[in-house]
């Protein structure tokens, strides 16, 4: 295979991958396309034809986005439904609006791009690498490209879950204040959604929208807990549902939950503080101590070497 052809394939793969990432991360499924289209022509004259509307759109909206969606649809046909459902759940845990088909397409293109790039570097561009080593490096690059999106997604899930459990005690404090002030639980969640812009507040806002559309509050809260998969949120939702079914005072339940979450957050902080010395051991042994030894013992070693050289001369 010619080097120019391989380079062109790699560039095309990178461009398509970038487009898929843009479509998956920037596309908001909560937006209303009709309202956006009406807002575009709010201060303008009405278009005369459908062709005029299409031509008024940007090249991205007319060509790139439909092309990326078409590639994602083709990928969906060859992907088992169980894997799509698992990917959809993982994307929900990460708080992303990306479609599972787009994620699998992105994964395939990353794998192909890494594989072609490694093939070009080790088989064509480099003449000193042995064929066996080049094949091993290429297979390693393919494996890295295949598992890299999964590792990236898991890191996003971990960061989001950590942010949620850190924000939960403060959100419960605000819920307690609002409920004790006379507001209902739904209105208290609305206050949390208005005051903050973190993942937990956005989840509360989604629960309120689902309730407005006719979903039962307990079902909306259970779905919220499933989309987060945080044990503290699951326990909080179970307590709220049980209090709602048994008729227990909501303010007392919220205050108890807020106190418990605050104690758990303090315990986690203390646990991480106790883990810090152990985690600092490796950097100290392999990075800090060698530098200190060089600074402290380096001059003495140089003096000893010079003295031994002088003694040998005489």
ABEGO torsion letter per residue (X at the ends): XBAAAAAAAAAAAAAAAAAAAAAAAABBAABBAAAAAAAAAAABBBBABAAAAAAABBAAAAAAAAAAAAAAAAAAAABBAAAAAAAAAAAAAAGBABBAAAAAAAAAAAAAAAAAAAAAAAAAABAABBAAAAAAAAAAAAAAAAAAAAAAAAAAAAAAAAAAAAAAAAAAAAAAAAAAAGBBAAAAAAAAAAABABAAAAAAAAAAAAAAAGBBAAAAAAAAAAAAGBAAAAAAAAAAAAAAAAGBBAAAAAAAAAAAAAAAAAAAAAAAAAAAAAAAAAAAAAAAAAAAAAAAAAAAAAAAAAAAAAAAAX
